[in-house]
């Protein structure tokens, strides 16, 4: 995800950002297996030094990949 796209998603409510990301994911990965076994989870990372928050919303099954 580009920094610009991440910044744009941060301005949206979490539900809207999630729907947008899921739609993009489903355009690339639309299958019966995805419907059954993949989904999303939400986590929040905050730097303990500068307190910058990074709210990634990765797809399940896609952790650790870009």
PyMOL Python script that loads the backbone (N, CA, C, O; Angstrom):
from pymol import cmd

cmd.read_pdbstr("""\
ATOM      1  N   UNK A   1       0.855  -1.170   0.000  1.00  0.00           N
ATOM      2  CA  UNK A   1       0.000   0.000   0.000  1.00  0.00           C
ATOM      3  C   UNK A   1       0.901   1.234   0.000  1.00  0.00           C
ATOM      4  O   UNK A   1       1.865   1.322   0.761  1.00  0.00           O
ATOM      5  N   UNK A   2       0.566   2.165  -0.859  1.00  0.00           N
ATOM      6  CA  UNK A   2       1.360   3.391  -0.921  1.00  0.00           C
ATOM      7  C   UNK A   2       1.051   4.281   0.275  1.00  0.00           C
ATOM      8  O   UNK A   2      -0.036   4.196   0.846  1.00  0.00           O
ATOM      9  N   UNK A   3       1.995   5.131   0.658  1.00  0.00           N
ATOM     10  CA  UNK A   3       1.730   6.061   1.769  1.00  0.00           C
ATOM     11  C   UNK A   3       0.544   6.986   1.478  1.00  0.00           C
ATOM     12  O   UNK A   3      -0.200   7.349   2.390  1.00  0.00           O
ATOM     13  N   UNK A   4       0.369   7.365   0.219  1.00  0.00           N
ATOM     14  CA  UNK A   4      -0.750   8.241  -0.138  1.00  0.00           C
ATOM     15  C   UNK A   4      -2.083   7.531   0.061  1.00  0.00           C
ATOM     16  O   UNK A   4      -3.033   8.109   0.590  1.00  0.00           O
ATOM     17  N   UNK A   5      -2.144   6.272  -0.367  1.00  0.00           N
ATOM     18  CA  UNK A   5      -3.388   5.510  -0.206  1.00  0.00           C
ATOM     19  C   UNK A   5      -3.684   5.259   1.277  1.00  0.00           C
ATOM     20  O   UNK A   5      -4.835   5.338   1.708  1.00  0.00           O
ATOM     21  N   UNK A   6      -2.645   4.959   2.047  1.00  0.00           N
ATOM     22  CA  UNK A   6      -2.843   4.753   3.482  1.00  0.00           C
ATOM     23  C   UNK A   6      -3.334   6.029   4.150  1.00  0.00           C
ATOM     24  O   UNK A   6      -4.224   5.979   5.000  1.00  0.00           O
ATOM     25  N   UNK A   7      -2.766   7.172   3.778  1.00  0.00           N
ATOM     26  CA  UNK A   7      -3.202   8.452   4.347  1.00  0.00           C
ATOM     27  C   UNK A   7      -4.655   8.739   3.993  1.00  0.00           C
ATOM     28  O   UNK A   7      -5.414   9.238   4.824  1.00  0.00           O
ATOM     29  N   UNK A   8      -5.043   8.425   2.756  1.00  0.00           N
ATOM     30  CA  UNK A   8      -6.433   8.646   2.344  1.00  0.00           C
ATOM     31  C   UNK A   8      -7.380   7.747   3.133  1.00  0.00           C
ATOM     32  O   UNK A   8      -8.463   8.184   3.524  1.00  0.00           O
ATOM     33  N   UNK A   9      -6.985   6.500   3.370  1.00  0.00           N
ATOM     34  CA  UNK A   9      -7.831   5.580   4.137  1.00  0.00           C
ATOM     35  C   UNK A   9      -7.975   6.016   5.593  1.00  0.00           C
ATOM     36  O   UNK A   9      -9.018   5.799   6.210  1.00  0.00           O
ATOM     37  N   UNK A  10      -6.929   6.629   6.139  1.00  0.00           N
ATOM     38  CA  UNK A  10      -6.973   7.072   7.542  1.00  0.00           C
ATOM     39  C   UNK A  10      -8.004   8.168   7.754  1.00  0.00           C
ATOM     40  O   UNK A  10      -8.462   8.369   8.879  1.00  0.00           O
ATOM     41  N   UNK A  11      -8.378   8.876   6.700  1.00  0.00           N
ATOM     42  CA  UNK A  11      -9.362   9.946   6.849  1.00  0.00           C
ATOM     43  C   UNK A  11     -10.794   9.417   6.831  1.00  0.00           C
ATOM     44  O   UNK A  11     -11.732  10.141   7.167  1.00  0.00           O
ATOM     45  N   UNK A  12     -10.961   8.161   6.442  1.00  0.00           N
ATOM     46  CA  UNK A  12     -12.298   7.565   6.340  1.00  0.00           C
ATOM     47  C   UNK A  12     -12.670   6.843   7.629  1.00  0.00           C
ATOM     48  O   UNK A  12     -11.791   6.426   8.383  1.00  0.00           O
ATOM     49  N   UNK A  13     -13.974   6.691   7.889  1.00  0.00           N
ATOM     50  CA  UNK A  13     -14.388   5.843   9.007  1.00  0.00           C
ATOM     51  C   UNK A  13     -13.889   4.407   8.766  1.00  0.00           C
ATOM     52  O   UNK A  13     -13.813   3.972   7.617  1.00  0.00           O
ATOM     53  N   UNK A  14     -13.553   3.680   9.816  1.00  0.00           N
ATOM     54  CA  UNK A  14     -13.005   2.324   9.661  1.00  0.00           C
ATOM     55  C   UNK A  14     -13.872   1.405   8.796  1.00  0.00           C
ATOM     56  O   UNK A  14     -13.343   0.617   8.012  1.00  0.00           O
ATOM     57  N   UNK A  15     -15.184   1.500   8.931  1.00  0.00           N
ATOM     58  CA  UNK A  15     -16.074   0.620   8.172  1.00  0.00           C
ATOM     59  C   UNK A  15     -15.974   0.907   6.671  1.00  0.00           C
ATOM     60  O   UNK A  15     -15.983  -0.016   5.857  1.00  0.00           O
ATOM     61  N   UNK A  16     -15.879   2.186   6.311  1.00  0.00           N
ATOM     62  CA  UNK A  16     -15.788   2.570   4.903  1.00  0.00           C
ATOM     63  C   UNK A  16     -14.435   2.146   4.328  1.00  0.00           C
ATOM     64  O   UNK A  16     -14.369   1.603   3.225  1.00  0.00           O
ATOM     65  N   UNK A  17     -13.356   2.393   5.078  1.00  0.00           N
ATOM     66  CA  UNK A  17     -12.021   1.990   4.629  1.00  0.00           C
ATOM     67  C   UNK A  17     -11.960   0.481   4.433  1.00  0.00           C
ATOM     68  O   UNK A  17     -11.378   0.002   3.460  1.00  0.00           O
ATOM     69  N   UNK A  18     -12.554  -0.262   5.348  1.00  0.00           N
ATOM     70  CA  UNK A  18     -12.573  -1.714   5.247  1.00  0.00           C
ATOM     71  C   UNK A  18     -13.318  -2.178   4.006  1.00  0.00           C
ATOM     72  O   UNK A  18     -12.843  -3.057   3.287  1.00  0.00           O
ATOM     73  N   UNK A  19     -14.470  -1.598   3.752  1.00  0.00           N
ATOM     74  CA  UNK A  19     -15.254  -1.969   2.562  1.00  0.00           C
ATOM     75  C   UNK A  19     -14.478  -1.681   1.279  1.00  0.00           C
ATOM     76  O   UNK A  19     -14.483  -2.495   0.355  1.00  0.00           O
ATOM     77  N   UNK A  20     -13.811  -0.528   1.219  1.00  0.00           N
ATOM     78  CA  UNK A  20     -13.033  -0.178   0.033  1.00  0.00           C
ATOM     79  C   UNK A  20     -11.890  -1.168  -0.187  1.00  0.00           C
ATOM     80  O   UNK A  20     -11.682  -1.645  -1.302  1.00  0.00           O
ATOM     81  N   UNK A  21     -11.154  -1.474   0.879  1.00  0.00           N
ATOM     82  CA  UNK A  21     -10.031  -2.408   0.754  1.00  0.00           C
ATOM     83  C   UNK A  21     -10.505  -3.806   0.385  1.00  0.00           C
ATOM     84  O   UNK A  21      -9.853  -4.487  -0.407  1.00  0.00           O
ATOM     85  N   UNK A  22     -11.622  -4.243   0.941  1.00  0.00           N
ATOM     86  CA  UNK A  22     -12.142  -5.574   0.618  1.00  0.00           C
ATOM     87  C   UNK A  22     -12.580  -5.639  -0.848  1.00  0.00           C
ATOM     88  O   UNK A  22     -12.358  -6.649  -1.516  1.00  0.00           O
ATOM     89  N   UNK A  23     -13.191  -4.580  -1.344  1.00  0.00           N
ATOM     90  CA  UNK A  23     -13.606  -4.548  -2.749  1.00  0.00           C
ATOM     91  C   UNK A  23     -12.395  -4.642  -3.674  1.00  0.00           C
ATOM     92  O   UNK A  23     -12.435  -5.347  -4.682  1.00  0.00           O
ATOM     93  N   UNK A  24     -11.326  -3.938  -3.335  1.00  0.00           N
ATOM     94  CA  UNK A  24     -10.098  -4.001  -4.132  1.00  0.00           C
ATOM     95  C   UNK A  24      -9.512  -5.410  -4.081  1.00  0.00           C
ATOM     96  O   UNK A  24      -9.102  -5.958  -5.104  1.00  0.00           O
ATOM     97  N   UNK A  25      -9.477  -5.987  -2.892  1.00  0.00           N
ATOM     98  CA  UNK A  25      -8.946  -7.345  -2.739  1.00  0.00           C
ATOM     99  C   UNK A  25      -9.761  -8.347  -3.555  1.00  0.00           C
ATOM    100  O   UNK A  25      -9.198  -9.203  -4.237  1.00  0.00           O
ATOM    101  N   UNK A  26     -11.095  -8.238  -3.483  1.00  0.00           N
ATOM    102  CA  UNK A  26     -11.969  -9.175  -4.196  1.00  0.00           C
ATOM    103  C   UNK A  26     -11.856  -9.033  -5.715  1.00  0.00           C
ATOM    104  O   UNK A  26     -12.093 -10.001  -6.437  1.00  0.00           O
ATOM    105  N   UNK A  27     -11.503  -7.857  -6.208  1.00  0.00           N
ATOM    106  CA  UNK A  27     -11.298  -7.694  -7.651  1.00  0.00           C
ATOM    107  C   UNK A  27     -10.122  -8.548  -8.124  1.00  0.00           C
ATOM    108  O   UNK A  27     -10.146  -9.084  -9.232  1.00  0.00           O
ATOM    109  N   UNK A  28      -9.107  -8.671  -7.291  1.00  0.00           N
ATOM    110  CA  UNK A  28      -7.926  -9.464  -7.650  1.00  0.00           C
ATOM    111  C   UNK A  28      -8.071 -10.930  -7.279  1.00  0.00           C
ATOM    112  O   UNK A  28      -7.455 -11.785  -7.915  1.00  0.00           O
ATOM    113  N   UNK A  29      -8.864 -11.241  -6.272  1.00  0.00           N
ATOM    114  CA  UNK A  29      -8.920 -12.583  -5.693  1.00  0.00           C
ATOM    115  C   UNK A  29     -10.353 -13.040  -5.484  1.00  0.00           C
ATOM    116  O   UNK A  29     -10.743 -13.330  -4.353  1.00  0.00           O
ATOM    117  N   UNK A  30     -11.126 -13.110  -6.518  1.00  0.00           N
ATOM    118  CA  UNK A  30     -12.531 -13.492  -6.387  1.00  0.00           C
ATOM    119  C   UNK A  30     -12.673 -14.989  -6.658  1.00  0.00           C
ATOM    120  O   UNK A  30     -12.570 -15.433  -7.801  1.00  0.00           O
ATOM    121  N   UNK A  31     -12.908 -15.755  -5.609  1.00  0.00           N
ATOM    122  CA  UNK A  31     -13.086 -17.197  -5.768  1.00  0.00           C
ATOM    123  C   UNK A  31     -13.919 -17.752  -4.616  1.00  0.00           C
ATOM    124  O   UNK A  31     -14.158 -17.079  -3.613  1.00  0.00           O
ATOM    125  N   UNK A  32     -14.344 -18.972  -4.786  1.00  0.00           N
ATOM    126  CA  UNK A  32     -15.095 -19.679  -3.755  1.00  0.00           C
ATOM    127  C   UNK A  32     -14.252 -19.841  -2.489  1.00  0.00           C
ATOM    128  O   UNK A  32     -14.766 -19.717  -1.378  1.00  0.00           O
ATOM    129  N   UNK A  33     -12.964 -20.117  -2.659  1.00  0.00           N
ATOM    130  CA  UNK A  33     -12.057 -20.290  -1.513  1.00  0.00           C
ATOM    131  C   UNK A  33     -11.959 -18.990  -0.721  1.00  0.00           C
ATOM    132  O   UNK A  33     -11.997 -19.012   0.509  1.00  0.00           O
ATOM    133  N   UNK A  34     -11.833 -17.861  -1.414  1.00  0.00           N
ATOM    134  CA  UNK A  34     -11.783 -16.562  -0.730  1.00  0.00           C
ATOM    135  C   UNK A  34     -13.070 -16.346   0.052  1.00  0.00           C
ATOM    136  O   UNK A  34     -13.040 -15.893   1.196  1.00  0.00           O
ATOM    137  N   UNK A  35     -14.205 -16.674  -0.573  1.00  0.00           N
ATOM    138  CA  UNK A  35     -15.491 -16.502   0.106  1.00  0.00           C
ATOM    139  C   UNK A  35     -15.571 -17.319   1.387  1.00  0.00           C
ATOM    140  O   UNK A  35     -16.155 -16.871   2.374  1.00  0.00           O
ATOM    141  N   UNK A  36     -14.993 -18.507   1.380  1.00  0.00           N
ATOM    142  CA  UNK A  36     -15.084 -19.398   2.544  1.00  0.00           C
ATOM    143  C   UNK A  36     -14.021 -19.158   3.606  1.00  0.00           C
ATOM    144  O   UNK A  36     -14.312 -19.229   4.800  1.00  0.00           O
ATOM    145  N   UNK A  37     -12.793 -18.873   3.185  1.00  0.00           N
ATOM    146  CA  UNK A  37     -11.677 -18.939   4.124  1.00  0.00           C
ATOM    147  C   UNK A  37     -10.923 -17.642   4.354  1.00  0.00           C
ATOM    148  O   UNK A  37      -9.996 -17.632   5.164  1.00  0.00           O
ATOM    149  N   UNK A  38     -11.261 -16.571   3.702  1.00  0.00           N
ATOM    150  CA  UNK A  38     -10.517 -15.336   3.901  1.00  0.00           C
ATOM    151  C   UNK A  38     -11.439 -14.225   4.358  1.00  0.00           C
ATOM    152  O   UNK A  38     -12.646 -14.267   4.117  1.00  0.00           O
ATOM    153  N   UNK A  39     -10.872 -13.241   5.011  1.00  0.00           N
ATOM    154  CA  UNK A  39     -11.642 -12.129   5.526  1.00  0.00           C
ATOM    155  C   UNK A  39     -10.710 -11.021   5.951  1.00  0.00           C
ATOM    156  O   UNK A  39      -9.583 -10.934   5.464  1.00  0.00           O
ATOM    157  N   UNK A  40     -11.160 -10.181   6.846  1.00  0.00           N
ATOM    158  CA  UNK A  40     -10.355  -9.063   7.322  1.00  0.00           C
ATOM    159  C   UNK A  40     -10.330  -9.050   8.843  1.00  0.00           C
ATOM    160  O   UNK A  40     -11.231  -9.560   9.510  1.00  0.00           O
ATOM    161  N   UNK A  41      -9.290  -8.464   9.357  1.00  0.00           N
ATOM    162  CA  UNK A  41      -9.240  -8.141  10.772  1.00  0.00           C
ATOM    163  C   UNK A  41      -8.651  -6.747  10.870  1.00  0.00           C
ATOM    164  O   UNK A  41      -7.990  -6.282   9.941  1.00  0.00           O
ATOM    165  N   UNK A  42      -8.878  -6.100  11.950  1.00  0.00           N
ATOM    166  CA  UNK A  42      -8.375  -4.738  12.115  1.00  0.00           C
ATOM    167  C   UNK A  42      -7.415  -4.713  13.286  1.00  0.00           C
ATOM    168  O   UNK A  42      -7.701  -5.250  14.356  1.00  0.00           O
ATOM    169  N   UNK A  43      -6.281  -4.085  13.071  1.00  0.00           N
ATOM    170  CA  UNK A  43      -5.357  -3.872  14.176  1.00  0.00           C
ATOM    171  C   UNK A  43      -4.886  -2.431  14.145  1.00  0.00           C
ATOM    172  O   UNK A  43      -5.098  -1.715  13.167  1.00  0.00           O
ATOM    173  N   UNK A  44      -4.257  -2.024  15.205  1.00  0.00           N
ATOM    174  CA  UNK A  44      -3.812  -0.638  15.324  1.00  0.00           C
ATOM    175  C   UNK A  44      -2.426  -0.647  15.933  1.00  0.00           C
ATOM    176  O   UNK A  44      -2.216  -1.191  17.017  1.00  0.00           O
ATOM    177  N   UNK A  45      -1.487  -0.044  15.233  1.00  0.00           N
ATOM    178  CA  UNK A  45      -0.124   0.051  15.725  1.00  0.00           C
ATOM    179  C   UNK A  45       0.176   1.496  16.081  1.00  0.00           C
ATOM    180  O   UNK A  45      -0.109   2.408  15.306  1.00  0.00           O
ATOM    181  N   UNK A  46       0.752   1.697  17.256  1.00  0.00           N
ATOM    182  CA  UNK A  46       1.117   3.049  17.674  1.00  0.00           C
ATOM    183  C   UNK A  46       2.563   3.062  18.129  1.00  0.00           C
ATOM    184  O   UNK A  46       2.967   2.260  18.971  1.00  0.00           O
ATOM    185  N   UNK A  47       3.343   3.983  17.565  1.00  0.00           N
ATOM    186  CA  UNK A  47       4.741   4.132  17.963  1.00  0.00           C
ATOM    187  C   UNK A  47       4.785   4.675  19.389  1.00  0.00           C
ATOM    188  O   UNK A  47       4.131   5.667  19.712  1.00  0.00           O
ATOM    189  N   UNK A  48       5.560   4.013  20.227  1.00  0.00           N
ATOM    190  CA  UNK A  48       5.626   4.432  21.634  1.00  0.00           C
ATOM    191  C   UNK A  48       6.472   5.689  21.805  1.00  0.00           C
ATOM    192  O   UNK A  48       6.418   6.329  22.855  1.00  0.00           O
ATOM    193  N   UNK A  49       7.253   6.051  20.786  1.00  0.00           N
ATOM    194  CA  UNK A  49       8.094   7.238  20.860  1.00  0.00           C
ATOM    195  C   UNK A  49       7.373   8.474  20.329  1.00  0.00           C
ATOM    196  O   UNK A  49       7.245   9.475  21.033  1.00  0.00           O
ATOM    197  N   UNK A  50       6.898   8.399  19.070  1.00  0.00           N
ATOM    198  CA  UNK A  50       6.287   9.586  18.455  1.00  0.00           C
ATOM    199  C   UNK A  50       4.761   9.536  18.459  1.00  0.00           C
ATOM    200  O   UNK A  50       4.114  10.526  18.118  1.00  0.00           O
ATOM    201  N   UNK A  51       4.173   8.396  18.841  1.00  0.00           N
ATOM    202  CA  UNK A  51       2.726   8.196  18.939  1.00  0.00           C
ATOM    203  C   UNK A  51       2.003   8.254  17.596  1.00  0.00           C
ATOM    204  O   UNK A  51       0.795   8.488  17.546  1.00  0.00           O
ATOM    205  N   UNK A  52       2.749   8.039  16.502  1.00  0.00           N
ATOM    206  CA  UNK A  52       2.099   7.945  15.198  1.00  0.00           C
ATOM    207  C   UNK A  52       1.314   6.636  15.165  1.00  0.00           C
ATOM    208  O   UNK A  52       1.800   5.597  15.611  1.00  0.00           O
ATOM    209  N   UNK A  53       0.095   6.700  14.629  1.00  0.00           N
ATOM    210  CA  UNK A  53      -0.780   5.524  14.571  1.00  0.00           C
ATOM    211  C   UNK A  53      -0.846   5.032  13.127  1.00  0.00           C
ATOM    212  O   UNK A  53      -1.032   5.819  12.199  1.00  0.00           O
ATOM    213  N   UNK A  54      -0.692   3.725  12.954  1.00  0.00           N
ATOM    214  CA  UNK A  54      -0.792   3.086  11.643  1.00  0.00           C
ATOM    215  C   UNK A  54      -1.924   2.073  11.706  1.00  0.00           C
ATOM    216  O   UNK A  54      -1.762   1.024  12.329  1.00  0.00           O
ATOM    217  N   UNK A  55      -3.074   2.349  11.078  1.00  0.00           N
ATOM    218  CA  UNK A  55      -4.211   1.424  11.151  1.00  0.00           C
ATOM    219  C   UNK A  55      -4.345   0.523   9.924  1.00  0.00           C
ATOM    220  O   UNK A  55      -5.276   0.708   9.139  1.00  0.00           O
ATOM    221  N   UNK A  56      -3.434  -0.458   9.732  1.00  0.00           N
ATOM    222  CA  UNK A  56      -3.580  -1.323   8.563  1.00  0.00           C
ATOM    223  C   UNK A  56      -4.783  -2.242   8.686  1.00  0.00           C
ATOM    224  O   UNK A  56      -5.167  -2.629   9.789  1.00  0.00           O
ATOM    225  N   UNK A  57      -5.380  -2.592   7.544  1.00  0.00           N
ATOM    226  CA  UNK A  57      -6.509  -3.509   7.507  1.00  0.00           C
ATOM    227  C   UNK A  57      -6.186  -4.587   6.476  1.00  0.00           C
ATOM    228  O   UNK A  57      -6.742  -4.573   5.378  1.00  0.00           O
ATOM    229  N   UNK A  58      -5.294  -5.522   6.815  1.00  0.00           N
ATOM    230  CA  UNK A  58      -4.941  -6.560   5.852  1.00  0.00           C
ATOM    231  C   UNK A  58      -6.026  -7.621   5.733  1.00  0.00           C
ATOM    232  O   UNK A  58      -6.866  -7.773   6.621  1.00  0.00           O
ATOM    233  N   UNK A  59      -5.995  -8.340   4.638  1.00  0.00           N
ATOM    234  CA  UNK A  59      -6.901  -9.458   4.444  1.00  0.00           C
ATOM    235  C   UNK A  59      -6.342 -10.678   5.154  1.00  0.00           C
ATOM    236  O   UNK A  59      -5.128 -10.886   5.151  1.00  0.00           O
ATOM    237  N   UNK A  60      -7.195 -11.488   5.761  1.00  0.00           N
ATOM    238  CA  UNK A  60      -6.733 -12.729   6.369  1.00  0.00           C
ATOM    239  C   UNK A  60      -6.159 -13.605   5.277  1.00  0.00           C
ATOM    240  O   UNK A  60      -6.715 -13.682   4.182  1.00  0.00           O
ATOM    241  N   UNK A  61      -5.063 -14.257   5.563  1.00  0.00           N
ATOM    242  CA  UNK A  61      -4.404 -15.075   4.568  1.00  0.00           C
ATOM    243  C   UNK A  61      -3.359 -14.281   3.797  1.00  0.00           C
ATOM    244  O   UNK A  61      -2.621 -14.857   2.999  1.00  0.00           O
ATOM    245  N   UNK A  62      -3.280 -12.989   4.014  1.00  0.00           N
ATOM    246  CA  UNK A  62      -2.328 -12.146   3.313  1.00  0.00           C
ATOM    247  C   UNK A  62      -1.366 -11.438   4.264  1.00  0.00           C
ATOM    248  O   UNK A  62      -0.683 -10.502   3.848  1.00  0.00           O
ATOM    249  N   UNK A  63      -1.292 -11.853   5.519  1.00  0.00           N
ATOM    250  CA  UNK A  63      -0.404 -11.193   6.472  1.00  0.00           C
ATOM    251  C   UNK A  63       1.033 -11.378   6.026  1.00  0.00           C
ATOM    252  O   UNK A  63       1.430 -12.433   5.532  1.00  0.00           O
ATOM    253  N   UNK A  64       1.801 -10.311   6.220  1.00  0.00           N
ATOM    254  CA  UNK A  64       3.214 -10.372   5.923  1.00  0.00           C
ATOM    255  C   UNK A  64       3.559 -10.204   4.455  1.00  0.00           C
ATOM    256  O   UNK A  64       4.726 -10.344   4.086  1.00  0.00           O
ATOM    257  N   UNK A  65       2.591  -9.912   3.609  1.00  0.00           N
ATOM    258  CA  UNK A  65       2.874  -9.682   2.200  1.00  0.00           C
ATOM    259  C   UNK A  65       2.484  -8.267   1.848  1.00  0.00           C
ATOM    260  O   UNK A  65       1.638  -7.663   2.507  1.00  0.00           O
ATOM    261  N   UNK A  66       3.095  -7.745   0.818  1.00  0.00           N
ATOM    262  CA  UNK A  66       2.783  -6.385   0.378  1.00  0.00           C
ATOM    263  C   UNK A  66       1.940  -6.417  -0.855  1.00  0.00           C
ATOM    264  O   UNK A  66       1.573  -5.365  -1.379  1.00  0.00           O
TER     265      UNK A  66
END
""", "prot")
cmd.dss("prot")
cmd.show_as("cartoon", "prot")
cmd.util.cbc("prot")
cmd.orient("prot")
